Amino acid sequence: MPELPEVEVVRRGLQQSVLGRTVGTPAVREPRLRWPVPRELPRTLEGRIVRSVERRGKYLLLGFEHGVLIVHLGMSGRLRFLPRPPPPPSRHDHVDLPFAHGTLRFHDPRRFGAMLWHDAALGPVHAHPLLAGLGVEPLGDAFDGAMLHRATRGRRVAIKQVLLAGRIVVGVGNIYASESLFRAGIRPGTPAHRVGRERCERLAVAIRATLSDAIARGGSSLRDFVSSDGTSGRFQLACFVYARAGQPCRVCGAPVRSLRQGQRSTFYCPRCQR
């Protein structure tokens, strides 16, 4: 599933390709995504100018003067900008947003993604039910070690599970939680309330550094992800522990171990993370 770095990479690409551009007549070939694509979406967007391209957690927000198009890539979604003329749509190319200079195409084989409309008359988009309960942005000013320490007091679940839940901090997916905990020297199964102030500070710094590094490397391409221009990410090539079970730790040489947490694979170094 594309996580925060991958979505941010797509957002930056879309800023270059669609910001300030006028949408033609959208084509919705398959509305049955995770939630149905609104039937009136083509009429809503036709002739409108993209005023902003933002991100909230793993949601892309394309702003117009009369509302916001909320896009989620789900498990296998891709949002590609294709130069004019675009190739014929394939089986899983569900939505096209045409522009004078190219087409923004939504491709999603598993159809777990979403493309929804939030009308400006309903108020700020951040109050939308899908966005209102999200935690703070890990790259924003509100996130630091003190905030993480306060939010984890009394929480007895494993610190990695707390990060993945997205209610304290949003967008730290499975890859980046494992990598951040390694950088901070914290065992993934440690109960969150036992991670003290100093280690919370290290973890917050590690999360910021890991996500920033991933964005700079174009995200992680393990299966389906490519950026809006079709480029694959490279962060997975530099992982310290993720998907490296049995291989030597890049820092100390001890074999990397794996375990299952909440149906997800976790990777850690037993020597570096105590």
Buried (B, 14 or more C-beta within 10 A) or exposed (E): BBBBBBBBBBBBBBBEBBBEBBBBEBBBEBBEBBBEBBEEBBEBBBEBEBEEBBBBBBBBBBBBEEBBBBBBBBBBBBBBBBEEEBEEBEEBBBBBBBBEEBBBBBBBBBBBBBBBBBEEEEEEBEEBEBBEEBBBBBBEEEBBBEBBBEBBEEBEBBBBBBBBBBEBBBBBBBBBBBBBBBBBBBBBBBBBBEBEEEBBBBBBBBBBBBBBBBBEBBBBBBEBBBBBBEBEBBBBEEBBBBBBBEEEBBBEEEEBBBEEBEEBBBBBBEEBBE
